[in-house]
Every structure is written in structure tokens, then in C-alpha cells.
């Protein structure tokens, strides 16, 4: 075989040789040739360097790709952890909100049912103590209202005035002690009906109406003690303007309401409901014929021209 032909064979097999993909016999043939052929040794050194560079570049590219995949994997792992945390927070929030909603709902429903039951009472006395402060005008006042009821008859005593009613009656009597007058009203609408006294507990009714939708979620519930009694306190509003309704945990009736606006006003009403303590004498308007009221000016008033809105309110 001519040397030129041998060189051509050796160079053709160079790639296979460098990648160790040839037989041992061919390998020996190439190595023997390279020992005696400067030209082929130079050729082999050149392509060996090229292959090394190519392999190194491929390794670098593989390292870059591997590093990128590791980073992507870490990002995916981080996203998974974040997703798990977000789901956990959402589940906790949903559970907390649900528990809060049903806890407040239970208090409201029980209190509302109690309110409906006390409207059927035939004998009670309801005491309402009010404190009001106007911070802008720097004024303050306190008053007490006593509401007596027995067997369809009322007496509402505010101190300066006393009003006598009867259930489903068109008549009422108003006594103004400061003016020393007694007004006997004959109206064309019914002002009082049994249980209407307890309309003053409007907050419980409003809370009950919030059952529509999820507006109750805006309410907060806490437990505190007032006048030696454990109470639920339902708040609507925020730290700047809020209204707190205190509900006796044992009897589920409203015992206190605080309505407050920061640096504007403060209003507190305390309620005391006493059952079966009123007597017939407490609501007897015939006392107005006694010597104590002899000097009072007595006026008959036919109040038949009130606005329809007023009639609708009482009806």
C-alpha cells in the first residue's frame, strides 16, 4: 500500500479513533502509522484539539443547561411552596370566617328569638338610663326612663313627663310636670300595641336583617363583663365610629348599647328589664284626678291631622 493511501485511510479513521470506536487492529495500524508520519501526527493533533474544544463547549453548554434546569426546578419548588402557603392561608381564612360567622349568627338568632318572646310579656318594668356627651359643644346630659306595663296598660315616666297608654287605643294622656299641664289626646291612629315597647332594641333587628348576603362578616364579637354579668358584645363600625351592643349571655337580652364617634359624641344606654314587678297602681291614670295634680292645666286635644308617615310608623 502506498504511503499516500495509508495516510488517507488513517485520516479518514481519525474521528473514530479519537472517539475509540474502532477495532484494536485498526487502532494498532493507526498508531504505528502516526509514529512514522509527521504529517498525520500534526493532522491528528489538530483535529484532537478541535474535538476537545467541541466536547468542552458541549460540556459547558450541558453545564449551562443543567444549571438553568436546576434554577427552573428551584423556582418551581419555590412556587409550589408559595402555592401551598397561599392555599393554607385561604383555607385558614375561610375556616376562621365561617366559624366567626356562625358564632355571631348563633348569638344574633338566640337574642332575636328572646326579643320576640319578651314582646308577649303581660307584666314588666323596663328601665332605660341614657348618658350623652357632645364633645364638640362640650355638653353632657343624663336621663332615666321607666316604662311600666301590666295587662295592656302603660306608664312611661321620664321624670319631667309621664305618658299613659293602653294597647290598641286611640287615646293617650301626656303629663308635663315642668309646664304643669295634662294633655288628653284623642287620635285617629293607634300608637301603642302589645310588645311595641321593645322596638327600642332595634340593633338586634338590624343584625338579624344582615343575614341576607354576607354582610354579617363585617361584625365583630367579643366577650366582656358588665355589672357582674357575662356578656357578648357585637360591634359594627371601626375604631373611629362604632356601635357596641351588649347582650346578656344568660338571658340573651340587650343590657347596654354604646354609640361613639371619636372626638364627636358618646352615647351610652343601659337597659334593665324586670319581670312581674308592676302593679295596677303603677299604670293607673286616675291619680291625675288627685290633689297632687289640682293645679295642672288640663287640655283636650283631637289629634286627627297627623301626617300619613306618622300613622304608618305606628301601624
Residue frames as qw, qx, qy, qz and C-alpha x, y, z in Angstrom:
[[0.000, 0.890, 0.456, 0.000, 0.00, 0.00, 0.00],
 [0.382, 0.537, -0.038, 0.751, 1.33, 3.40, -0.95],
 [0.286, -0.202, -0.500, 0.792, 2.08, 5.84, 1.85],
 [0.225, -0.069, -0.096, -0.967, -0.36, 8.40, 0.49],
 [0.606, -0.280, -0.593, -0.450, -3.12, 5.80, 0.53],
 [0.552, -0.267, -0.681, 0.400, -2.19, 4.79, 4.04],
 [0.093, -0.076, -0.280, 0.952, -2.33, 8.45, 5.17],
 [0.416, -0.183, -0.330, -0.827, -5.73, 8.84, 3.59],
 [0.649, -0.324, -0.678, -0.118, -7.06, 5.78, 5.46],
 [0.441, -0.217, -0.561, 0.666, -5.56, 6.95, 8.75],
 [0.070, 0.009, 0.095, -0.993, -7.05, 10.44, 8.38],
 [0.522, -0.256, -0.500, -0.642, -10.45, 9.02, 7.41],
 [0.683, -0.362, -0.631, 0.064, -10.44, 6.94, 10.56],
 [0.234, 0.289, -0.419, 0.829, -9.25, 9.80, 12.75],
 [0.481, -0.374, 0.078, -0.789, -12.64, 10.70, 14.27],
 [0.899, -0.214, -0.313, -0.220, -13.47, 7.09, 15.01],
 [0.683, 0.134, -0.512, 0.503, -10.03, 6.59, 16.52],
 [0.042, 0.331, -0.364, 0.869, -10.24, 9.62, 18.78],
 [0.638, -0.284, 0.101, -0.709, -13.65, 8.50, 19.98],
 [0.240, -0.265, 0.918, -0.172, -12.40, 4.91, 20.50],
 [0.762, 0.293, 0.255, -0.519, -14.93, 3.48, 18.08],
 [0.643, 0.519, -0.523, -0.210, -12.58, 1.25, 16.06],
 [0.975, -0.149, -0.159, 0.037, -11.23, -2.25, 16.49],
 [0.601, -0.686, 0.305, 0.275, -7.94, -2.92, 18.25],
 [0.729, 0.135, 0.436, 0.509, -6.36, -4.00, 14.93],
 [0.299, 0.805, 0.252, 0.447, -7.28, -0.72, 13.25],
 [0.369, -0.928, 0.054, 0.001, -6.13, 1.14, 16.33],
 [0.724, -0.402, 0.359, 0.431, -2.68, -0.52, 16.16],
 [0.593, 0.452, 0.402, 0.531, -2.45, 0.25, 12.46],
 [0.056, 0.936, 0.147, 0.314, -3.16, 3.95, 13.06],
 [0.523, -0.824, 0.182, 0.124, -0.78, 4.24, 16.00],
 [0.754, -0.123, 0.392, 0.513, 2.06, 2.59, 14.04],
 [0.448, 0.649, 0.334, 0.516, 1.44, 4.94, 11.18],
 [0.161, -0.971, -0.070, -0.165, 1.42, 8.02, 13.43],
 [0.688, -0.591, 0.224, 0.357, 4.81, 7.09, 14.83],
 [0.595, -0.052, 0.480, 0.643, 6.33, 7.30, 11.38],
 [0.235, 0.599, 0.489, 0.589, 4.26, 10.06, 9.75],
 [0.192, -0.214, -0.271, 0.919, 4.77, 13.64, 10.86],
 [0.234, -0.154, -0.368, -0.887, 2.04, 14.91, 8.59],
 [0.554, -0.418, -0.651, -0.308, -0.64, 12.60, 10.07],
 [0.462, -0.347, -0.577, 0.578, 0.53, 13.29, 13.64],
 [0.018, -0.083, -0.058, 0.995, 0.04, 17.00, 13.03],
 [0.418, -0.250, -0.523, -0.699, -3.36, 16.29, 11.48],
 [0.579, -0.407, -0.705, 0.053, -4.36, 14.16, 14.45],
 [0.325, -0.261, -0.428, 0.802, -3.17, 16.79, 16.95],
 [0.148, -0.054, -0.153, -0.976, -5.21, 19.44, 15.16],
 [0.548, -0.317, -0.536, -0.559, -8.45, 17.50, 14.99],
 [0.548, -0.314, -0.695, 0.345, -7.91, 16.20, 18.53],
 [0.137, -0.155, -0.293, 0.934, -7.73, 19.81, 19.73],
 [0.350, -0.136, -0.327, -0.867, -10.85, 20.67, 17.72],
 [0.603, -0.331, -0.693, -0.214, -12.74, 17.72, 19.09],
 [0.422, -0.267, -0.599, 0.626, -11.60, 18.59, 22.63],
 [0.056, 0.054, 0.090, -0.993, -12.82, 22.16, 22.19],
 [0.497, -0.213, -0.499, -0.677, -16.10, 20.96, 20.75],
 [0.601, -0.330, -0.722, 0.091, -16.55, 18.49, 23.59],
 [0.282, -0.198, -0.457, 0.820, -15.60, 21.15, 26.13],
 [0.241, -0.063, -0.135, -0.959, -18.09, 23.56, 24.57],
 [0.593, -0.282, -0.626, -0.421, -20.74, 20.87, 24.62],
 [0.520, -0.297, -0.680, 0.424, -19.92, 20.16, 28.28],
 [0.070, -0.104, -0.242, 0.962, -20.15, 23.87, 29.07],
 [0.428, -0.154, -0.353, -0.817, -23.45, 24.05, 27.25],
 [0.620, -0.304, -0.719, -0.079, -24.61, 20.97, 29.13],
 [0.363, -0.231, -0.559, 0.708, -23.48, 22.62, 32.40],
 [0.153, -0.002, 0.004, -0.988, -25.34, 25.81, 31.49],
 [0.567, -0.217, -0.538, -0.585, -28.44, 23.84, 30.56],
 [0.585, -0.283, -0.725, 0.229, -28.15, 21.78, 33.73],
 [0.190, -0.150, -0.400, 0.884, -27.71, 24.95, 35.81],
 [0.331, -0.095, -0.213, -0.914, -30.71, 26.53, 34.09],
 [0.626, -0.271, -0.660, -0.315, -32.80, 23.44, 34.71],
 [0.458, -0.249, -0.666, 0.533, -31.73, 23.46, 38.36],
 [0.033, 0.070, 0.190, -0.979, -32.76, 27.13, 38.66],
 [0.509, -0.164, -0.424, -0.731, -36.06, 26.39, 36.96],
 [0.611, -0.261, -0.747, 0.038, -36.53, 23.46, 39.29],
 [0.279, -0.199, -0.538, 0.770, -35.81, 25.66, 42.30],
 [0.250, -0.018, -0.058, -0.966, -38.26, 28.30, 41.04],
 [0.605, -0.216, -0.605, -0.471, -40.91, 25.62, 40.52],
 [0.533, -0.257, -0.724, 0.354, -40.24, 24.26, 44.01],
 [0.084, -0.120, -0.325, 0.934, -40.47, 27.79, 45.44],
 [0.421, -0.105, -0.297, -0.851, -43.73, 28.38, 43.55],
 [0.613, -0.261, -0.731, -0.147, -45.10, 25.10, 44.88],
 [0.378, -0.249, -0.619, 0.641, -44.21, 26.11, 48.45],
 [0.114, 0.060, 0.078, -0.989, -45.77, 29.55, 47.93],
 [0.521, -0.176, -0.530, -0.646, -48.88, 27.97, 46.44],
 [0.556, -0.301, -0.757, 0.161, -49.17, 25.60, 49.42],
 [0.206, -0.212, -0.446, 0.845, -48.78, 28.55, 51.81],
 [0.282, -0.024, -0.173, -0.943, -51.37, 30.61, 49.92],
 [0.586, -0.249, -0.665, -0.390, -53.83, 27.70, 49.90],
 [0.473, -0.285, -0.706, 0.443, -53.22, 27.13, 53.63],
 [0.022, -0.139, -0.246, 0.959, -53.83, 30.84, 54.35],
 [0.434, -0.110, -0.389, -0.805, -57.00, 30.79, 52.25],
 [0.598, -0.285, -0.742, -0.101, -58.27, 27.67, 53.99],
 [0.339, -0.257, -0.585, 0.690, -57.47, 29.17, 57.41],
 [0.138, 0.051, 0.019, -0.989, -59.21, 32.43, 56.46],
 [0.533, -0.195, -0.558, -0.606, -62.26, 30.58, 55.16],
 [0.564, -0.309, -0.744, 0.179, -62.44, 28.40, 58.29],
 [0.220, -0.205, -0.432, 0.850, -61.93, 31.38, 60.61],
 [0.272, -0.022, -0.164, -0.948, -64.53, 33.47, 58.77],
 [0.567, -0.246, -0.678, -0.399, -67.01, 30.59, 58.74],
 [0.477, -0.323, -0.700, 0.421, -66.59, 29.92, 62.47],
 [0.067, -0.157, -0.235, 0.957, -66.88, 33.65, 63.19],
 [0.371, -0.127, -0.397, -0.830, -69.98, 33.97, 61.02],
 [0.605, -0.331, -0.691, -0.218, -71.82, 31.06, 62.63],
 [0.393, -0.269, -0.604, 0.639, -70.81, 32.13, 66.14],
 [0.102, 0.104, 0.088, -0.985, -72.18, 35.65, 65.62],
 [0.473, -0.163, -0.557, -0.663, -75.23, 34.22, 63.84],
 [0.509, -0.322, -0.787, 0.132, -75.98, 31.96, 66.80],
 [0.190, -0.286, -0.451, 0.824, -75.83, 34.91, 69.25],
 [0.239, 0.056, -0.183, -0.952, -78.00, 37.11, 67.00],
 [0.507, -0.209, -0.692, -0.470, -80.62, 34.42, 66.34],
 [0.440, -0.353, -0.752, 0.341, -80.88, 33.47, 70.02],
 [0.084, -0.272, -0.296, 0.912, -81.17, 37.13, 71.04],
 [0.323, -0.028, -0.388, -0.863, -83.74, 37.81, 68.30],
 [0.513, -0.310, -0.774, -0.204, -85.85, 34.85, 69.44],
 [0.327, -0.365, -0.614, 0.619, -85.63, 36.11, 73.01],
 [0.083, 0.131, -0.001, -0.988, -86.74, 39.56, 71.85],
 [0.451, -0.183, -0.582, -0.652, -89.77, 38.04, 70.16],
 [0.499, -0.354, -0.781, 0.123, -90.64, 36.12, 73.32],
 [0.213, -0.313, -0.473, 0.796, -90.49, 39.12, 75.68],
 [0.213, -0.097, -0.261, -0.937, -92.93, 41.04, 73.47],
 [0.546, -0.369, -0.662, -0.357, -95.60, 38.68, 74.83],
 [0.292, -0.119, -0.683, 0.659, -94.96, 39.61, 78.49],
 [0.267, -0.733, -0.528, -0.337, -98.00, 40.81, 80.44],
 [0.479, -0.875, -0.064, 0.026, -96.12, 42.37, 83.32],
 [0.756, 0.071, -0.063, 0.648, -92.76, 44.11, 83.32],
 [0.123, -0.961, 0.006, 0.249, -90.83, 47.24, 84.05],
 [0.758, 0.348, 0.097, 0.543, -88.15, 48.44, 81.65],
 [0.299, -0.875, 0.020, 0.381, -85.63, 50.99, 82.90],
 [0.686, 0.531, 0.126, 0.480, -83.58, 52.93, 80.36],
 [0.395, -0.798, 0.045, 0.454, -80.63, 55.03, 81.60],
 [0.647, 0.643, 0.160, 0.378, -79.02, 57.28, 79.00],
 [0.409, -0.684, 0.130, 0.590, -75.77, 59.24, 79.06],
 [0.610, 0.671, 0.258, 0.333, -74.95, 61.56, 76.16],
 [0.383, -0.664, 0.132, 0.628, -71.86, 63.70, 75.66],
 [0.572, 0.784, 0.147, 0.193, -71.27, 66.11, 72.79],
 [0.698, -0.310, 0.048, 0.644, -67.52, 66.72, 72.68],
 [0.335, 0.420, 0.278, 0.796, -67.72, 69.50, 70.09],
 [0.254, -0.731, -0.207, -0.599, -70.28, 71.50, 72.10],
 [0.221, 0.211, -0.706, 0.639, -68.84, 70.35, 75.43],
 [0.609, -0.260, 0.107, -0.742, -72.30, 69.36, 76.71],
 [0.242, 0.032, -0.964, 0.106, -73.48, 66.34, 78.66],
 [0.601, -0.237, 0.137, -0.751, -76.81, 65.10, 79.94],
 [0.087, 0.010, -0.990, 0.114, -78.22, 62.03, 81.67],
 [0.605, -0.113, 0.048, -0.787, -81.79, 60.84, 81.94],
 [0.133, -0.007, 0.980, -0.145, -83.76, 57.83, 83.09],
 [0.592, -0.025, -0.301, -0.748, -86.96, 56.47, 81.56],
 [0.292, -0.019, 0.903, -0.314, -89.16, 53.98, 83.40],
 [0.529, 0.009, -0.514, -0.675, -91.65, 52.00, 81.34],
 [0.386, -0.019, 0.800, -0.460, -94.34, 50.18, 83.34],
 [0.536, 0.063, -0.558, -0.630, -96.66, 47.65, 81.71],
 [0.223, 0.044, 0.919, -0.322, -99.36, 45.40, 83.06],
 [0.333, 0.473, 0.808, -0.111, -102.35, 43.83, 81.33],
 [0.350, 0.640, 0.520, 0.444, -102.41, 46.17, 78.34],
 [0.111, -0.983, -0.132, -0.060, -101.74, 49.43, 80.21],
 [0.677, 0.240, -0.150, 0.679, -98.55, 51.53, 80.12],
 [0.207, -0.970, -0.039, 0.120, -96.97, 54.34, 82.01],
 [0.723, 0.329, -0.054, 0.606, -93.82, 55.90, 80.57],
 [0.378, -0.910, -0.087, 0.147, -92.11, 58.13, 83.11],
 [0.657, 0.465, -0.103, 0.584, -89.15, 60.31, 82.03],
 [0.415, -0.269, -0.364, 0.789, -89.13, 62.48, 85.12],
 [0.086, 0.212, -0.007, -0.973, -90.35, 65.74, 83.57],
 [0.600, 0.109, -0.267, -0.746, -93.15, 63.98, 81.72],
 [0.389, 0.011, 0.901, -0.193, -95.40, 60.96, 82.12],
 [0.495, 0.164, -0.462, -0.717, -97.43, 59.31, 79.36],
 [0.561, 0.046, 0.751, -0.347, -100.26, 56.83, 79.82],
 [0.424, 0.242, -0.637, -0.596, -101.22, 54.42, 77.04],
 [0.750, 0.013, 0.588, -0.302, -103.35, 51.37, 76.50],
 [0.319, -0.072, 0.834, 0.445, -102.86, 48.66, 73.88],
 [0.121, 0.388, 0.771, 0.490, -104.80, 49.27, 70.65],
 [0.048, -0.777, -0.497, 0.383, -106.28, 52.52, 71.99],
 [0.349, 0.677, 0.256, 0.596, -106.81, 55.81, 70.17],
 [0.317, -0.919, -0.038, -0.233, -106.28, 57.71, 73.40],
 [0.694, 0.022, -0.383, 0.610, -103.26, 58.74, 75.43],
 [0.331, -0.933, -0.141, -0.026, -102.55, 61.12, 78.30],
 [0.621, 0.345, -0.232, 0.664, -99.41, 63.26, 78.50],
 [0.464, -0.855, -0.188, 0.136, -98.40, 64.92, 81.75],
 [0.514, 0.539, -0.185, 0.641, -95.78, 67.71, 81.61],
 [0.579, -0.613, -0.392, 0.368, -94.59, 68.38, 85.14],
 [0.399, -0.148, 0.015, 0.905, -92.39, 71.33, 84.18],
 [0.118, -0.245, -0.342, -0.899, -95.31, 73.06, 82.42],
 [0.241, 0.191, 0.723, -0.619, -97.93, 71.74, 84.86],
 [0.594, 0.253, -0.214, -0.733, -100.21, 70.64, 82.04],
 [0.498, 0.043, 0.865, -0.050, -102.11, 67.44, 81.32],
 [0.396, 0.335, -0.439, -0.733, -103.00, 66.72, 77.68],
 [0.642, 0.164, 0.712, -0.232, -105.77, 64.27, 76.85],
 [0.140, 0.355, -0.636, -0.671, -105.29, 63.04, 73.27],
 [0.736, 0.341, 0.521, -0.267, -107.99, 61.58, 71.07],
 [0.049, -0.497, 0.648, 0.575, -106.22, 60.26, 67.93],
 [0.822, 0.364, -0.014, -0.437, -107.29, 58.64, 64.70],
 [0.690, 0.398, -0.602, 0.056, -104.46, 56.09, 64.81],
 [0.880, -0.469, -0.076, 0.021, -103.25, 53.51, 67.30],
 [0.114, 0.852, -0.472, 0.194, -99.96, 54.49, 68.84],
 [0.222, -0.465, 0.824, -0.236, -99.26, 51.52, 71.12],
 [0.890, 0.015, -0.334, -0.310, -99.66, 47.80, 70.64],
 [0.845, -0.482, 0.231, -0.008, -98.53, 44.97, 72.84],
 [0.857, -0.068, 0.241, 0.450, -94.78, 44.45, 72.64],
 [0.432, 0.819, 0.086, 0.368, -94.13, 47.72, 70.79],
 [0.430, -0.879, 0.201, 0.051, -92.12, 48.92, 73.79],
 [0.751, -0.341, 0.450, 0.344, -89.31, 46.61, 72.77],
 [0.629, 0.725, 0.151, 0.236, -88.89, 48.31, 69.41],
 [0.156, -0.938, 0.307, 0.029, -86.13, 50.23, 71.20],
 [0.643, -0.371, 0.621, 0.251, -83.95, 47.16, 70.71],
 [0.650, 0.704, -0.053, -0.283, -83.53, 47.99, 67.04],
 [0.026, 0.678, -0.716, -0.164, -79.94, 46.77, 66.89],
 [0.496, -0.067, 0.864, -0.054, -80.91, 43.11, 67.26],
 [0.656, 0.598, 0.402, -0.225, -83.48, 43.51, 64.48],
 [0.361, 0.840, -0.333, -0.231, -80.88, 45.16, 62.23],
 [0.214, -0.488, 0.842, 0.086, -78.36, 42.42, 62.94],
 [0.627, 0.221, 0.734, -0.135, -81.00, 39.86, 62.02],
 [0.590, 0.760, 0.121, -0.244, -81.63, 41.66, 58.72],
 [0.064, 0.762, -0.600, -0.235, -77.89, 41.44, 57.94],
 [0.695, -0.069, 0.715, 0.007, -78.41, 37.70, 57.45],
 [0.707, 0.676, 0.200, -0.054, -79.16, 38.50, 53.82],
 [0.534, 0.736, -0.334, 0.248, -75.88, 38.05, 51.97],
 [0.789, -0.111, -0.372, 0.476, -72.63, 38.02, 53.95],
 [0.021, 0.778, -0.091, 0.621, -72.83, 41.48, 55.49],
 [0.750, -0.654, -0.019, -0.093, -72.57, 39.95, 58.97],
 [0.841, 0.091, -0.141, 0.515, -68.89, 39.27, 58.30],
 [0.205, 0.631, -0.124, 0.737, -68.31, 42.98, 58.99],
 [0.607, -0.707, 0.020, -0.361, -69.48, 42.47, 62.59],
 [0.371, 0.371, -0.753, 0.398, -67.12, 41.55, 65.39],
 [0.770, -0.516, -0.263, -0.267, -67.88, 39.57, 68.53],
 [0.300, 0.373, -0.685, 0.549, -66.12, 39.61, 71.87],
 [0.628, -0.546, -0.554, -0.018, -66.96, 38.68, 75.47],
 [0.146, 0.378, -0.397, 0.823, -66.82, 41.10, 78.41],
 [0.307, -0.485, -0.757, 0.314, -68.39, 41.54, 81.82],
 [0.096, -0.413, -0.077, -0.902, -70.84, 44.32, 82.65],
 [0.543, -0.413, 0.196, -0.704, -72.49, 44.93, 86.03],
 [0.470, -0.299, 0.784, -0.274, -71.40, 41.50, 87.18],
 [0.832, 0.328, 0.382, -0.235, -72.87, 39.72, 84.15],
 [0.434, -0.191, 0.679, 0.560, -71.03, 37.95, 81.36],
 [0.498, 0.707, 0.197, -0.462, -71.99, 39.47, 78.02],
 [0.626, 0.292, 0.478, 0.542, -71.48, 39.10, 74.31],
 [0.026, 0.744, 0.001, -0.668, -70.52, 42.38, 72.67],
 [0.617, 0.473, 0.514, 0.363, -71.34, 42.81, 68.99],
 [0.139, -0.635, 0.106, 0.752, -69.59, 45.70, 67.27],
 [0.569, 0.636, 0.424, 0.302, -70.47, 47.32, 63.99],
 [0.096, 0.990, -0.085, 0.054, -68.13, 50.01, 62.67],
 [0.723, 0.344, -0.314, 0.510, -64.46, 50.76, 63.29],
 [0.530, -0.297, -0.409, 0.682, -62.20, 52.40, 65.87],
 [0.059, 0.103, 0.049, 0.992, -63.25, 55.89, 64.71],
 [0.565, -0.074, 0.042, -0.820, -67.04, 55.31, 64.68],
 [0.322, -0.021, -0.945, -0.049, -68.64, 52.24, 66.14],
 [0.654, -0.339, 0.054, -0.674, -71.66, 50.90, 67.97],
 [0.192, 0.167, -0.941, 0.223, -71.37, 48.16, 70.60],
 [0.720, -0.313, -0.178, -0.594, -74.39, 46.11, 71.66],
 [0.048, -0.317, 0.864, -0.388, -74.04, 44.19, 74.93],
 [0.766, -0.150, -0.399, -0.481, -76.11, 41.02, 75.23],
 [0.575, -0.458, 0.568, -0.371, -76.50, 39.13, 78.50],
 [0.271, 0.311, -0.892, -0.188, -75.03, 35.64, 77.90],
 [0.136, 0.127, 0.924, -0.335, -77.55, 34.01, 80.23],
 [0.370, 0.560, 0.554, -0.493, -80.79, 35.81, 79.29],
 [0.398, 0.224, 0.599, 0.658, -79.81, 36.93, 75.76],
 [0.083, 0.914, 0.395, 0.033, -81.39, 40.36, 76.16],
 [0.411, 0.584, -0.078, 0.696, -79.72, 43.67, 75.36],
 [0.542, -0.675, -0.361, 0.347, -78.36, 45.31, 78.51],
 [0.268, -0.722, 0.118, 0.627, -76.17, 48.06, 77.10],
 [0.635, 0.620, 0.297, 0.353, -75.56, 49.97, 73.88],
 [0.335, -0.671, 0.125, 0.650, -72.64, 52.32, 73.29],
 [0.566, 0.711, 0.296, 0.295, -72.65, 54.53, 70.21],
 [0.424, -0.737, 0.125, 0.512, -69.46, 56.55, 69.85],
 [0.633, 0.691, 0.068, 0.342, -67.69, 58.71, 67.29],
 [0.679, -0.185, -0.146, 0.695, -64.14, 59.75, 68.08],
 [0.228, -0.178, -0.079, 0.954, -63.91, 63.38, 69.31],
 [0.241, -0.299, -0.437, -0.813, -67.54, 63.97, 68.31],
 [0.638, -0.379, 0.080, -0.665, -70.02, 62.28, 70.63],
 [0.169, 0.098, -0.956, 0.221, -70.57, 59.45, 73.09],
 [0.664, -0.221, -0.040, -0.713, -73.95, 57.87, 73.86],
 [0.175, 0.095, -0.960, 0.198, -74.49, 55.05, 76.31],
 [0.680, -0.254, -0.091, -0.682, -77.83, 53.41, 77.11],
 [0.040, 0.147, -0.948, 0.279, -78.22, 50.82, 79.85],
 [0.649, -0.216, -0.367, -0.630, -81.35, 48.67, 79.92],
 [0.110, -0.113, 0.889, -0.430, -82.80, 46.81, 82.90],
 [0.595, -0.179, -0.502, -0.602, -85.79, 44.53, 82.34],
 [0.191, -0.104, 0.806, -0.550, -87.70, 43.44, 85.44],
 [0.420, -0.209, -0.738, -0.485, -90.50, 40.92, 85.02],
 [0.543, -0.530, -0.643, -0.103, -93.66, 40.69, 87.15],
 [0.368, -0.212, -0.426, 0.799, -92.91, 43.75, 89.30],
 [0.143, -0.181, -0.162, -0.959, -95.52, 46.23, 88.01],
 [0.097, 0.406, 0.807, -0.418, -98.80, 46.73, 89.87],
 [0.145, 0.717, 0.612, 0.299, -102.11, 48.18, 88.69],
 [0.230, -0.892, -0.183, 0.343, -101.42, 51.32, 90.73],
 [0.453, -0.362, 0.369, 0.726, -98.25, 51.96, 88.69],
 [0.153, 0.161, 0.633, 0.742, -100.28, 52.45, 85.49],
 [0.019, -0.711, -0.692, 0.121, -103.47, 53.92, 86.95],
 [0.220, 0.356, 0.179, 0.891, -104.10, 57.31, 85.34],
 [0.356, -0.773, -0.470, -0.234, -106.88, 58.15, 87.81],
 [0.573, -0.429, -0.245, 0.654, -104.15, 59.56, 90.05],
 [0.237, 0.241, 0.219, 0.915, -104.30, 62.63, 87.80],
 [0.339, -0.678, -0.410, -0.506, -107.62, 63.50, 89.47],
 [0.643, -0.480, -0.441, 0.401, -105.94, 63.63, 92.86],
 [0.231, -0.947, -0.089, 0.207, -104.98, 66.69, 94.88],
 [0.603, -0.373, 0.354, 0.609, -101.37, 66.40, 93.64],
 [0.322, 0.192, 0.564, 0.736, -102.43, 67.48, 90.14],
 [0.066, 0.782, 0.558, -0.269, -105.08, 70.00, 91.13],
 [0.031, -0.800, 0.081, 0.593, -103.11, 72.98, 89.83],
 [0.367, -0.100, 0.706, 0.597, -102.34, 71.44, 86.43],
 [0.451, 0.438, -0.116, -0.769, -103.91, 72.86, 83.28],
 [0.555, 0.132, 0.821, 0.041, -105.93, 70.16, 81.53],
 [0.319, 0.496, -0.352, -0.726, -106.22, 70.23, 77.74],
 [0.769, 0.277, 0.570, -0.087, -108.26, 68.07, 75.37],
 [0.071, 0.569, -0.552, -0.606, -106.58, 67.52, 72.01],
 [0.851, 0.381, 0.329, -0.152, -108.12, 65.93, 68.93],
 [0.192, -0.596, 0.627, 0.464, -105.03, 64.80, 67.07],
 [0.747, 0.383, 0.536, -0.086, -106.63, 63.75, 63.79],
 [0.510, 0.855, -0.057, -0.078, -104.46, 65.59, 61.32],
 [0.508, -0.592, 0.544, 0.309, -101.08, 63.94, 61.71],
 [0.341, 0.567, -0.602, -0.447, -99.03, 63.06, 58.66],
 [0.946, 0.115, -0.160, -0.256, -99.64, 59.73, 56.99],
 [0.554, 0.450, -0.633, 0.299, -95.98, 58.88, 57.56],
 [0.227, -0.381, 0.635, -0.632, -96.54, 59.16, 61.31],
 [0.839, -0.034, 0.189, -0.509, -99.57, 56.88, 61.15],
 [0.860, 0.333, -0.384, -0.038, -97.67, 54.35, 59.05],
 [0.219, 0.508, -0.703, 0.446, -94.84, 54.41, 61.59],
 [0.444, -0.234, 0.625, -0.598, -97.11, 53.43, 64.47],
 [0.887, 0.163, 0.058, -0.428, -99.12, 50.99, 62.40]]
